[in-house]
Amino acid sequence: MTTSTVAPQFAPTKKATARVALVDIAGAGRSILSDCFRQFGMETVQMSGEAAQRLKKEKFEACVVSMGPGTKEVLETVRTSPSNSRMVIYGLGGSIQEAMKYSKYGINAVFNDPIERPTALKLVRATQMLVHHEFRRYVRIPVITEVSLVMSDNQRFSASSQEISSGGMSLKSSEEVSLSQSLEISFALLTLPRIWVRSTVTWRKPASKSFGIRFDPQDERRLRIKQWIDAYLEC
């Protein structure tokens, strides 16, 4: 009689799923967001009145907050929570100008309201690596904050940041800028107090009113930005 040995069967290890809190998101928008995040391996958790309490106690990798009454309380809770202080925050609704009212809380990106699946999916795809903590591949941090700019002739204007890296920023403004134009910019980010640094315009897209700047490598003040980014990515 012959016997055969059957190799033991092991169930495959299930990859941990990032959790995204949907705070006060109702109707079709909630369904669209849930589906978009699910496509990139993220589980969504619906929250309403108990959001602040849950975000203080439970660990999440990201949250979507409908900008309106109660927004400040939720953002304050998130950024002071030991476990969620560095989570990715998406705003929902309102303009970039409205989002900048909460810039000290470091909103990373904003979904339009009403939510449209193609644009929502594009935004989730663009930020998924940050949510999944794949920082080695994601060298730019999406974040919305107000940036003050001063030209060489002392003309001043404001812009909203889109992404920041240790070497520069992408910005959006209705003001015209020129390639190679020299600027001095200032901004503040979460735990980074207001900082000033010399910069140069490296690219511009007039159709979208966006442009990119490169921090002056000779300006030692930019090292504070690098230190902040390194600390942000380590958390």
N, C-alpha and C positions, 0 to 999 in steps of 0.2 A: 504494500500500500504506500502510495506516495503522499506526501503532505506538502503543502505550499504555505509559505509565509506571506501574509498580507500586510503591507506597510500600513502603519496607523495613519488615519486621516485626521488632518488638523484643519479647523476652520480658518480661513484667511483672516488676518488681523484687520479690523476695520479702522481706517484712517480717522483720526479725530476730526470732528467737524467744527468749524468756527461758528460761534453763535452771534446773531445780529438781532438786537432789540428793535422792534418797530413800535415807537411811542406815539399813541394817538393817531395812527394811520388807519383810515376807514375805507370801506367800499372797494371799488375796482382797483384803486391804487395799491392797497394792501396785497391783493392777489398778484398784481403784476410784480411788485417788489419781491414778494416771497419766491415767485418763479425765477426771477432774474438772479437772486442770490443763490437759489438752489442749484442753478446751472453751473455755479462755480464752487460747489461743495460747502455752502454755508446754510446753516439752519436759522430760520427766523422765529422769533418769539414775540407774540403780540402782547402789548401792554397798554394800559390806560391810566386810571387814577392812581394805581399803586406803583407807577414807574419809578419814581424817585426812591422809594423804599427798596425795591428790588435791585435797582442799579447800585445801591449802596452796599448790598450784601452779596449779590451774585456776580460771577465773572462773565463778561461778554467781550468779544473782540471788536464789535462795532455797534453803532445804534443809528437809527434814522429818527429824527425829531421834527415833528410838524411845527414850524415856526409860528408862534402866536402866544396866547395866554398860557402861562406855565412853562414856557421854553427856558427862561432864565433859571428857574428852580431845578429843572432836569439837568441842564448843562453844569450848573454849580455842583450838583450832586456827583455827576460823572467825574469832573475834574478834581474833586476833593476825595474821591473814593480811592483807597489804596490799591484795589485790584483793577479799577477801570480808568485810572487817570490818564493813561496813554491810548485809550481806545480810539478808533477811527470814528469821527462824528460826521454824519450826513445831515444836512438840513433839508426840509421839504417845503417848497412854496416860497413866495416872496422873491424879491430881487437880490442881487449881489449887495446892493447898498443896505438892504435890511439885514442881510447876513452879517455884514460888517459891524452891526450894532453889537453882535455877540463875538467880535473878533478876539477878545481876550480869552475866550474859551477854546479857540483853535478849531473852528468848524473846518473840516477838510474839503468838503464838496457839497453841492446843492442839487437836489432833484427838482425839476420843474413841476409845477402843479397847474393843470392836471398832469398826471404821470402818463407818459407815452412809452410803450414798451421798447422801441428801438433806441431812444435816447437814454432810457434808464439802463438798458443792457450795456450800452457803450460805456456809461459811467462806472458801472460795477466791474466791467472788464478792465477798465483803466486803473482801478484802485484795488483789485482783488489781492495782489501780492502784498500790499501793505496790510490788509486785513489778516492775511495768512502768515504774517511775520516773515515773509521771504525777502528780507531786507537786502541781502547780498545782491539780489537781482533788481531791486527797486531803489535806485539812488536818488530819486526825486520824491519829495513829500508834498502831496497836494494839501494846501491849506489856504484859507481865505482870511486875509487881514488887510487893514488899510496901510498903504505905503505912501509916504510923503517923498516927493522928488524935487530937487533943486537943480536947475540947469546952470550952465556956466555964466549966463547973464543974470542970474539970481531970480529968474522966473520960476514960480513954484506951482505945482499941481499935485493932485492925488491920483492914485491908482489902486486897484485891488489885486492882491497876489493870487496866482493860480497854483503854481508849484515852486518849491524852493529846494535847492541843493547846496552843497558846500561851496560850489563855484559860481552860482548865480540864481536868478529868479525869472519866472515868466509872469507877466503882468497884463492887466487889461485897463484901458483908459480911453476916454474920448479925445484926449489931447494928442496932437501929432508929435512924433519923435522921428529923428533921422538916424540912419545907420552910423555907427561909430561916434554918436553923440555922447559927450561926457556928462555924467550926472552924479549927484550925491543923494543917496536915498536913506530913509530912516523908517524903522518899523519896530514893533514889539511882538513877541510870540510867547504865549503861555508863561513859562518860567524864564524866558529871555527878556530882560528889561530892554527898553528902547535903545536901539543901536544905530549908528550912522556909519556908512561905508561908501567909498567912491566906486563908481560903476561905469560901464560903457554899454551902449545899445548894440547888440550883436545880430538881432533879427527882428523883423516886424511883419505883421499880417494886417494890413489896413482894413480888409473886409471884416475881420472879426475884432478889430480894435485892440489887438493883442501884440505884445512885443517881448523880447527877451533881453536881459541884461547880464553882464558878466562882472563879478566883483573884481576890483583891482587887486591883482596878486601881491602888489607891493603895500597894500593897506592892511596893516596887522590887525585892524579891528574885525576883519572878516573871520579871523580865527575863532572869535566868540561864536559865530554862526556855525562853524564846523563843529565846535565843541557841543553846541546845543543839539545839532543833528545827531551826532554820535550818541549822546545821552538819550535822545528820543528813541533811537533805534535799538538801544540796549534794553529798554524797558519791556 
